[in-house]
Amino acid sequence: MTKVNRWEEYCETTYNSLRANVHNWGKPEYERPITRIFYIGVFDSGLPHHTGFISEAAYENKLNKKKVVHDHYLSPQFVGRMILDNSEKYLENFELFRNMFWNCCATIVVTAEENIRLSKLTDNSGGSYQIKVPTNEKYNHLGIQLYKRPENKTGWKSARPTDEAIFYPEDLIEYEKKFLI
C-alpha cells in the first residue's frame, strides 16, 4: 500500500479539536495539552511541504549518505499558542487557519546537531515560554548557511548556496515579540 500524504485531513481535524478546546485556553493546566494538539497535527501530517532549503552541513551529509532531519522551521507548538491567543481570527476562519497550518508543515533539511541547536533557541520549561532569537533570525544567528535546490529538481546534488528569503508569517513575527528575552 502506498503511503498517502493526508495533511488536509490532519488540518481539518486539528482545527476542529482546537475549536472544541478553546474554552479551556488561559487555564495553565491546559496550556501544554492544547498547544500539543496543533504540534501533533502538523507532525503527523508527514512531510508534505518541502521548502527545497537544506543547510550546508546537511547537504554534505546527503552527499556522503549520512543522516539528516527535517526541521519545522516555524515551531508548530508556538504557532498553536499564537492561534489560540488569536482564536477569534484563526479559529473562526478555516482558510486562514489552513494557510497557517500549511506554512507550519514546511521543513528545512538540517543535521541532527543543527536541529538540537535550533531547538535550544526557545524554552518552554518552568511555566513560561521564552524565545531567545526571533524565528526569522535563528538560522543566521547559528551561522547555518542555506542551500536551495531548483524548483524542478528532486535530488539534492543540484542544490546551491542561496540568499533567497524563507517565508515567515508577519503575524508570527509580531506575536513572538512578547516572548523574546
Secondary structure, DSSP 4 states (H G I P E B T S, - for coil): ------HHHHHHHHHHHHHHHGGGTT-HHHHHHHHHHHHHHHHHT-S-EEEEEEEHHHHHHHHTT---EEEETT-HHHHHHHHHHTHHHHSS-HHHHHHHHHHHTEEEEE-HHHHHHHHTTEE--TTS-EESS-GGGHHHHTT--EEE--TT--SSTT-EE--PPPP--HHHHHHGGGGB-
